[in-house]
């Protein structure tokens, strides 16, 4: 069984990877805004979202690869784990290639409806390259799933960091000469790097994994497909949600709104990934517990939930607090819509992050019913509320509709998990975190009150700094005295004691 130090080390590396990716993402968007402009960034965001929807062809096999690789390794059968990876790669590669090939015309037609005609030639130029980058992204993602299943998130994280840095450098080199096409070419290069690196690292963990000549197992395909059917439904609706939200955003707010929404969403989800990536190591860990010690799963869930609740409070309140400063530094000026999008998305993602322990436990055990239904409901509500609120409030209304749909989806997963497992709902608000919750709310209210009403004669940059200072003064003491802080610090120190 994987010991606690290794689990913590994997979580730490996942967090470091998110931090490095966040820095490169900041530099990437800053550079793109200054070179190709907001409308081009908006076009890229819509085209990428639409083509990424084609990854429904993965049929949930990437997620299946994590669970079944971990399960067969727990049973001591690394050869079977190697077959899982091979079957996953071949299945995803062949099926997705067919979907992307036949999906070219429908995607082009959809883009013609969503993007102004003056920019449609740009769409047709980058679309073929984008389809290739999506295919490579799916293949490379399958190799990364294999590393997750081997419980080598540390190696996965190192490779992902290198890939993020590669994308940034390649963008700097290619965009000045090729424009938006250069950005997509850089993504293709990134996909190749992760594919080659993922195969190389996986062969160290699974020596029976061949270098080139992969074989396909029908029996494993059926076994993984049964698990992946529910996850496939989740994937379908997840793939639909993002492009529909951005298409509605373009319709009711324009391409500039899409660009600022995309940037706000990337920033919020990047911070969210600090916690989600650390929690994602639960999937292979729970799969292992499910094979050998199922009675320990509930304790693993409760421990994880308390830590997530403790860390997510100051994190997302802090994201909302830094929104004006992020706008100044990232965009170069105070953009009201970017700040509003950040606040809306921070609120929704905070509640969604509390769901991640239950979500990942479901993935590890294979009981995906509530995960599936939650995403079905979210997709339907997102379309209805996004359109209705978009008509009334414009781009901000579309973002609000998405946020409300995400909150409802999150509530379904976590409440259902507690009900099925017989866990009291009272633990959803851990007693040790009540003071921290009050401090976070107070810090935000006082900081934003000062921003709007008491320092109106100052520049946005100074006002943003005041918000952050007020927030920090109120929040830090409550964070320091929290009982979980010392416990987490002890775990981190133990990781590096050999």
C-alpha positions as CSV (number, residue, x, y, z in Angstrom):
1,X,0.0,0.0,0.0
2,X,1.2,3.5,-0.8
3,X,2.5,5.1,2.5
4,X,1.3,8.5,3.7
5,X,4.6,10.2,2.8
6,X,4.4,9.1,-0.8
7,X,0.8,10.3,-1.1
8,X,1.8,13.7,0.4
9,X,4.8,13.9,-1.9
10,X,2.6,13.3,-4.9
11,X,0.2,16.0,-3.7
12,X,3.1,18.5,-3.2
13,X,4.4,17.9,-6.7
14,X,0.9,18.3,-8.2
15,X,0.7,21.7,-6.4
16,X,4.1,22.8,-7.6
17,X,3.1,21.8,-11.2
18,X,0.0,23.9,-10.9
19,X,2.0,26.9,-9.6
20,X,4.5,26.6,-12.5
21,X,1.7,26.2,-15.0
22,X,0.0,29.3,-13.5
23,X,3.1,31.4,-14.0
24,X,3.5,30.3,-17.6
25,X,-0.2,30.9,-18.2
26,X,0.1,34.4,-16.9
27,X,3.0,35.1,-19.1
28,X,1.3,33.4,-22.1
29,X,-1.9,35.5,-22.0
30,X,0.0,38.7,-21.2
31,X,2.1,38.1,-24.3
32,X,-0.9,37.1,-26.5
33,X,-2.9,40.2,-25.5
34,X,0.0,42.5,-26.4
35,X,0.8,40.8,-29.8
36,X,-2.4,39.5,-31.3
37,X,-5.1,41.3,-29.3
38,X,-8.2,40.3,-27.3
39,X,-10.4,39.4,-30.3
40,X,-7.8,36.9,-31.6
41,X,-7.6,35.4,-28.1
42,X,-11.4,35.2,-28.1
43,X,-11.4,33.4,-31.4
44,X,-8.8,30.9,-30.2
45,X,-10.8,30.2,-27.0
46,X,-14.0,29.5,-28.9
47,X,-12.3,27.3,-31.6
48,X,-10.4,25.4,-29.0
49,X,-13.5,24.8,-26.9
50,X,-15.5,23.6,-29.9
51,X,-12.9,21.2,-31.1
52,X,-12.1,19.9,-27.6
53,X,-15.7,18.8,-27.5
54,X,-14.7,16.1,-29.9
55,X,-12.7,14.5,-27.1
56,X,-16.0,12.8,-26.3
57,X,-14.4,10.1,-28.5
58,X,-12.2,9.2,-25.5
59,X,-15.3,7.4,-24.1
60,X,-14.0,7.9,-20.6
61,X,-11.0,5.7,-21.2
62,X,-8.5,8.2,-19.8
63,X,-10.3,8.0,-16.4
64,X,-10.6,4.3,-16.8
65,X,-6.9,4.0,-17.3
66,X,-6.2,5.6,-13.9
67,X,-8.5,3.3,-12.0
68,X,-7.6,0.0,-13.8
69,X,-3.9,0.6,-13.9
70,X,-4.0,1.3,-10.1
71,X,-6.2,-1.8,-9.5
72,X,-4.0,-4.2,-11.4
73,X,-0.9,-2.9,-9.8
74,X,-2.6,-3.4,-6.4
75,X,-3.2,-7.0,-7.4
76,X,0.5,-7.4,-8.3
77,X,-0.2,-7.8,-12.1
78,X,2.0,-5.1,-13.9
79,X,1.7,-6.9,-17.2
80,X,-2.1,-6.4,-17.1
81,X,-1.6,-2.8,-16.1
82,X,0.6,-2.4,-19.2
83,X,-2.2,-3.9,-21.4
84,X,-4.6,-1.3,-19.9
85,X,-2.4,1.5,-21.2
86,X,-2.0,0.0,-24.6
87,X,-5.7,-0.6,-25.0
88,X,-6.4,2.9,-23.9
89,X,-4.0,4.5,-26.3
90,X,-5.3,2.5,-29.3
91,X,-8.9,3.0,-28.5
92,X,-8.6,6.7,-28.0
93,X,-6.3,7.3,-31.0
94,X,-8.5,5.4,-33.5
95,X,-11.9,6.6,-32.3
96,X,-11.0,10.2,-31.8
97,X,-9.2,10.4,-35.2
98,X,-12.4,9.3,-36.9
99,X,-14.5,11.8,-34.9
100,X,-12.2,14.7,-35.7
101,X,-12.0,13.8,-39.4
102,X,-15.8,13.6,-39.8
103,X,-16.3,16.5,-37.4
104,X,-14.4,19.1,-39.4
105,X,-17.3,20.3,-41.5
106,X,-19.9,20.5,-38.6
107,X,-17.4,22.4,-36.4
108,X,-16.7,24.8,-39.3
109,X,-20.4,25.3,-39.7
110,X,-20.9,26.0,-36.0
111,X,-18.0,28.5,-36.0
112,X,-19.6,30.3,-38.9
113,X,-22.7,30.8,-36.7
114,X,-20.8,31.8,-33.6
115,X,-18.0,34.1,-34.9
116,X,-18.4,37.3,-37.0
117,X,-17.8,36.8,-40.7
118,X,-14.9,39.2,-40.7
119,X,-12.9,36.7,-38.6
120,X,-14.1,33.5,-40.2
121,X,-11.1,33.2,-42.5
122,X,-8.9,33.0,-39.4
123,X,-11.0,30.2,-38.0
124,X,-10.6,28.2,-41.2
125,X,-6.8,28.7,-41.1
126,X,-6.3,27.4,-37.6
127,X,-9.0,24.8,-37.4
128,X,-7.1,21.9,-39.0
129,X,-4.1,22.5,-36.8
130,X,-6.4,22.7,-33.7
131,X,-7.9,19.4,-34.5
132,X,-4.4,17.8,-34.6
133,X,-3.5,19.5,-31.3
134,X,-6.7,18.1,-29.7
135,X,-5.9,14.6,-30.9
136,X,-2.3,14.8,-29.6
137,X,-3.6,16.2,-26.3
138,X,-5.9,13.2,-25.9
139,X,-3.1,10.7,-26.6
140,X,-0.6,12.5,-24.3
141,X,-3.4,12.7,-21.6
142,X,-3.7,8.9,-21.7
143,X,0.0,8.5,-21.0
144,X,-0.4,11.0,-18.1
145,X,-3.3,8.9,-16.8
146,X,-1.1,5.9,-16.8
147,X,1.4,7.7,-14.6
148,X,-1.4,8.6,-12.3
149,X,-2.5,5.0,-12.1
150,X,1.0,4.0,-11.2
151,X,0.8,6.6,-8.4
152,X,3.7,8.5,-9.9
153,X,2.0,11.9,-9.9
154,X,5.5,13.3,-9.2
155,X,6.7,12.2,-12.6
156,X,3.5,13.4,-14.2
157,X,3.9,16.8,-12.7
158,X,7.5,17.2,-13.8
159,X,6.5,16.4,-17.4
160,X,3.6,18.7,-17.3
161,X,5.8,21.5,-16.0
162,X,8.2,21.0,-18.8
163,X,5.3,21.0,-21.3
164,X,4.0,24.3,-20.0
165,X,7.4,26.0,-20.3
166,X,7.8,24.5,-23.8
167,X,4.4,26.0,-24.8
168,X,5.4,29.4,-23.6
169,X,8.8,29.4,-25.3
170,X,7.4,28.0,-28.6
171,X,4.7,30.7,-28.5
172,X,7.3,33.4,-28.1
173,X,9.1,32.0,-31.2
174,X,6.2,31.2,-33.5
175,X,3.5,33.8,-32.9
176,X,5.5,36.8,-34.2
177,X,5.9,35.1,-37.5
178,X,2.7,33.0,-37.9
179,X,0.2,34.8,-35.6
180,X,-2.6,32.7,-34.2
181,X,-1.5,29.8,-36.3
182,X,1.8,29.9,-34.5
183,X,0.1,29.5,-31.2
184,X,-1.7,26.3,-32.4
185,X,1.6,24.9,-33.8
186,X,3.1,25.5,-30.4
187,X,0.3,23.4,-28.9
188,X,1.0,20.6,-31.3
189,X,4.7,20.6,-30.3
190,X,3.6,20.5,-26.6
191,X,1.4,17.4,-27.4
192,X,4.3,15.7,-29.0
193,X,6.6,16.4,-26.1
194,X,4.1,15.0,-23.5
195,X,3.4,11.9,-25.6
196,X,7.1,11.0,-26.0
197,X,7.9,11.9,-22.4
198,X,4.9,10.1,-21.0
199,X,5.8,6.9,-22.9
200,X,9.4,7.1,-21.7
201,X,8.5,7.6,-18.1
202,X,5.7,4.9,-18.1
203,X,8.1,2.3,-19.5
204,X,10.2,2.8,-16.3
205,X,7.2,1.9,-14.2
206,X,5.8,-0.8,-16.5
207,X,8.8,-2.5,-18.2
208,X,6.4,-4.7,-20.3
209,X,5.0,-1.6,-22.0
210,X,6.3,-1.8,-25.6
211,X,8.0,1.2,-27.3
212,X,6.0,1.2,-30.5
213,X,4.1,-2.0,-31.2
214,X,1.0,-1.8,-29.0
215,X,-1.6,-4.5,-28.7
216,X,-5.3,-4.2,-28.1
217,X,-7.3,-6.3,-25.6
218,X,-11.0,-6.8,-26.3
219,X,-11.6,-8.2,-22.8
220,X,-10.0,-5.2,-21.2
221,X,-11.8,-2.9,-23.6
222,X,-15.2,-4.3,-22.4
223,X,-14.2,-4.1,-18.7
224,X,-13.0,-0.5,-19.0
225,X,-15.9,0.5,-21.2
226,X,-18.4,-0.6,-18.5
227,X,-16.6,1.7,-16.0
228,X,-16.2,4.4,-18.6
229,X,-19.9,4.5,-19.8
230,X,-20.9,6.7,-16.9
231,X,-17.7,8.7,-17.2
232,X,-18.4,9.1,-20.9
233,X,-21.7,10.7,-20.2
234,X,-19.9,13.1,-17.8
235,X,-17.3,13.8,-20.5
236,X,-20.0,14.5,-23.1
237,X,-21.7,17.1,-21.0
238,X,-18.4,18.6,-19.8
239,X,-17.3,19.0,-23.4
240,X,-20.6,20.6,-24.3
241,X,-20.7,23.1,-21.4
242,X,-17.5,25.0,-22.2
243,X,-18.2,25.7,-25.9
244,X,-21.8,26.6,-25.3
245,X,-20.9,29.0,-22.5
246,X,-18.4,30.7,-24.8
247,X,-20.7,30.8,-27.8
248,X,-23.4,32.4,-25.6
249,X,-20.8,34.8,-24.3
250,X,-19.9,35.8,-27.8
251,X,-23.5,36.3,-28.7
252,X,-24.5,38.4,-25.7
253,X,-21.1,40.0,-24.8
254,X,-18.9,40.0,-27.9
255,X,-15.5,38.5,-28.6
256,X,-13.8,40.8,-26.1
257,X,-16.0,39.5,-23.4
258,X,-15.1,35.9,-24.4
259,X,-11.4,36.8,-24.0
260,X,-11.8,38.3,-20.6
261,X,-14.1,35.5,-19.4
262,X,-11.5,33.0,-20.7
263,X,-8.7,34.7,-18.8
264,X,-10.8,35.0,-15.6
265,X,-11.8,31.3,-15.9
266,X,-8.2,30.2,-16.5
267,X,-7.0,32.2,-13.5
268,X,-9.7,30.9,-11.1
269,X,-9.4,27.3,-12.3
270,X,-5.6,27.5,-12.1
271,X,-5.8,28.5,-8.4
272,X,-8.5,25.8,-7.9
273,X,-6.1,23.3,-9.4
274,X,-3.8,23.9,-6.5
275,X,-6.3,21.9,-4.4
276,X,-7.9,19.7,-7.0
277,X,-4.5,18.4,-8.3
278,X,-3.4,17.6,-4.7
279,X,-6.8,15.8,-4.2
280,X,-6.6,13.9,-7.5
281,X,-4.0,11.6,-6.0
282,X,-7.0,10.1,-4.1
283,X,-8.3,8.3,-7.2
284,X,-5.6,5.7,-7.5
285,X,-5.3,5.6,-3.7
286,X,-9.0,4.9,-3.2
287,X,-8.8,2.3,-6.0
288,X,-6.1,0.6,-4.0
289,X,-8.1,0.9,-0.8
290,X,-11.2,-0.5,-2.6
291,X,-9.2,-3.6,-3.5
292,X,-7.5,-4.1,-0.1
293,X,-9.0,-2.0,2.7
294,X,-12.5,-0.6,1.7
295,X,-13.3,0.2,5.4
296,X,-10.7,2.9,5.3
297,X,-12.3,4.9,2.4
298,X,-14.7,6.9,4.6
299,X,-11.9,8.1,6.9
300,X,-9.8,9.1,3.8
301,X,-12.7,11.1,2.5
302,X,-13.4,12.9,5.8
303,X,-9.7,13.8,6.3
304,X,-9.5,15.1,2.8
305,X,-12.7,17.1,3.1
306,X,-11.6,18.9,6.2
307,X,-8.3,19.9,4.6
308,X,-10.0,21.1,1.4
309,X,-12.5,23.2,3.4
310,X,-9.7,24.7,5.4
311,X,-7.5,25.6,2.4
312,X,-10.2,26.6,0.0
313,X,-11.6,29.4,2.2
314,X,-8.6,31.7,2.1
315,X,-7.7,30.6,-1.4
316,X,-10.8,31.6,-3.2
317,X,-11.5,34.6,-1.0
318,X,-7.9,35.7,-1.9
319,X,-8.6,35.2,-5.7
320,X,-11.6,37.5,-5.4
321,X,-9.5,40.0,-3.5
322,X,-6.7,40.1,-6.0
323,X,-9.0,40.4,-9.1
324,X,-8.4,44.2,-9.5
325,X,-4.6,43.7,-9.2
326,X,-4.7,40.8,-11.6
327,X,-6.5,43.0,-14.1
328,X,-3.9,45.7,-13.8
329,X,-0.9,43.4,-14.1
330,X,-2.3,40.9,-16.7
331,X,-4.4,43.1,-18.9
332,X,-2.6,46.4,-18.3
333,X,-5.6,48.2,-17.0
334,X,-8.7,47.9,-14.7
335,X,-11.3,45.9,-16.7
336,X,-14.6,45.8,-14.9
337,X,-15.9,42.7,-16.8
338,X,-12.7,40.7,-16.0
339,X,-13.1,41.5,-12.3
340,X,-16.8,40.6,-12.3
341,X,-16.1,37.3,-14.0
342,X,-13.4,36.5,-11.5
343,X,-15.6,37.2,-8.5
344,X,-18.5,35.1,-10.0
345,X,-16.3,32.2,-10.9
346,X,-14.4,32.3,-7.6
347,X,-17.7,31.9,-5.7
348,X,-18.9,29.0,-7.8
349,X,-15.5,27.2,-7.9
350,X,-15.2,27.5,-4.1
351,X,-18.3,25.5,-3.6
352,X,-17.4,23.1,-6.4
353,X,-13.9,22.5,-4.8
354,X,-15.6,21.3,-1.6
355,X,-17.1,18.5,-3.8
356,X,-13.7,17.2,-5.1
357,X,-13.1,14.6,-2.3
358,X,-16.5,13.0,-2.8
359,X,-16.1,13.3,-6.6
360,X,-12.7,11.5,-6.5
361,X,-13.8,8.9,-4.1
362,X,-16.6,8.0,-6.6
363,X,-14.0,7.8,-9.4
364,X,-11.8,5.5,-7.3
365,X,-14.6,3.1,-6.3
366,X,-16.3,3.2,-9.7
367,X,-19.7,4.4,-8.3
368,X,-20.3,7.2,-10.8
369,X,-24.1,7.5,-10.8
370,X,-24.2,10.9,-8.9
371,X,-21.2,12.3,-10.7
372,X,-23.0,11.5,-14.0
373,X,-26.4,13.0,-13.1
374,X,-24.9,16.1,-11.6
375,X,-23.2,16.9,-15.0
376,X,-26.3,16.2,-16.9
377,X,-28.3,18.6,-14.8
378,X,-25.5,21.2,-15.0
379,X,-25.4,21.1,-18.8
380,X,-29.1,21.6,-19.1
381,X,-29.3,24.4,-16.5
382,X,-26.2,26.1,-18.0
383,X,-28.0,26.4,-21.4
384,X,-31.2,27.7,-19.9
385,X,-29.8,30.1,-17.4
386,X,-27.0,31.2,-19.7
387,X,-29.4,32.2,-22.4
388,X,-32.0,33.8,-20.1
389,X,-29.6,35.8,-18.0
390,X,-27.5,36.6,-21.1
391,X,-30.5,38.3,-22.7
392,X,-31.0,40.4,-19.5
393,X,-27.4,41.0,-18.3
394,X,-25.2,40.4,-21.3
395,X,-21.9,38.6,-20.8
396,X,-22.1,38.9,-17.0
397,X,-25.5,37.1,-17.2
398,X,-23.9,34.2,-19.1
399,X,-21.2,33.9,-16.5
400,X,-23.7,34.0,-13.7
401,X,-25.8,31.2,-15.4
402,X,-22.7,29.0,-15.6
403,X,-21.8,29.7,-12.0
404,X,-25.3,28.8,-10.7
405,X,-25.3,25.6,-12.8
406,X,-21.9,24.7,-11.3
407,X,-23.2,25.3,-7.8
408,X,-26.2,23.1,-8.3
409,X,-24.0,20.3,-9.9
410,X,-21.7,20.5,-6.9
411,X,-24.6,20.3,-4.4
412,X,-26.0,17.1,-6.0
413,X,-22.6,15.3,-5.8
414,X,-21.7,16.1,-2.2
415,X,-25.2,15.7,-0.7
416,X,-25.8,12.4,-2.5
417,X,-22.4,11.1,-1.3
418,X,-23.1,11.9,2.3
419,X,-26.6,10.4,2.1
420,X,-25.4,7.2,0.5
421,X,-22.4,6.8,2.9
422,X,-24.5,7.7,6.0
423,X,-22.2,10.7,6.8
424,X,-23.9,13.5,8.8
425,X,-24.5,16.7,6.8
426,X,-23.3,18.6,9.9
427,X,-19.7,17.8,9.0
428,X,-20.0,19.9,5.8
429,X,-19.2,22.8,8.1
430,X,-16.2,21.6,10.2
431,X,-16.3,23.2,13.6
432,X,-12.6,24.1,13.5
433,X,-13.1,26.2,10.4
434,X,-16.0,28.4,11.5
435,X,-13.8,31.2,12.7
436,X,-11.8,31.1,9.4
437,X,-15.1,31.3,7.4
438,X,-16.1,34.4,9.3
439,X,-12.7,36.0,8.9
440,X,-12.7,35.4,5.1
441,X,-16.1,36.9,4.6
442,X,-15.2,39.9,6.8
443,X,-11.9,40.5,5.0
444,X,-13.7,40.5,1.6
445,X,-16.5,42.8,2.7
446,X,-14.2,45.3,4.3
447,X,-11.7,45.2,1.5
448,X,-14.3,45.6,-1.3
449,X,-16.1,48.3,0.8
450,X,-12.9,50.3,1.0
451,X,-12.3,49.8,-2.8
452,X,-15.7,51.2,-3.8
453,X,-16.5,53.8,-1.1
454,X,-13.4,55.0,0.8
455,X,-10.5,55.3,-1.5
456,X,-12.2,56.4,-4.7
457,X,-9.6,59.1,-5.5
458,X,-6.7,56.7,-5.8
459,X,-5.5,54.8,-8.9
460,X,-6.9,51.2,-9.4
461,X,-3.5,49.8,-8.7
462,X,-3.3,51.5,-5.3
463,X,-6.9,50.5,-4.5
464,X,-6.2,46.9,-5.4
465,X,-3.2,46.9,-3.1
466,X,-5.4,48.3,-0.2
467,X,-7.9,45.5,-0.8
468,X,-5.2,42.8,-0.5
469,X,-3.6,44.4,2.5
470,X,-7.0,44.6,4.4
471,X,-7.8,41.0,3.4
472,X,-4.4,39.7,4.6
473,X,-4.6,41.6,7.9
474,X,-7.9,40.0,8.7
475,X,-7.4,36.5,7.3
476,X,-3.8,35.6,8.3
477,X,-4.3,35.4,12.1
478,X,-7.3,33.1,11.7
479,X,-5.3,30.9,9.3
480,X,-2.3,30.7,11.5
481,X,-4.2,29.6,14.6
482,X,-6.2,27.0,12.7
483,X,-5.5,23.5,14.2
484,X,-5.1,21.9,10.7
485,X,-2.3,24.3,9.8
486,X,0.1,22.7,12.2
487,X,-0.9,19.2,11.1
488,X,-0.4,19.9,7.4
489,X,3.0,21.6,8.2
490,X,4.0,18.4,10.0
491,X,3.1,16.2,7.0
492,X,5.0,18.4,4.6
493,X,8.1,18.3,6.8
494,X,7.9,14.5,7.2
495,X,8.0,14.2,3.4
496,X,11.5,15.5,3.1
497,X,12.9,13.5,6.1
498,X,14.7,10.5,4.7
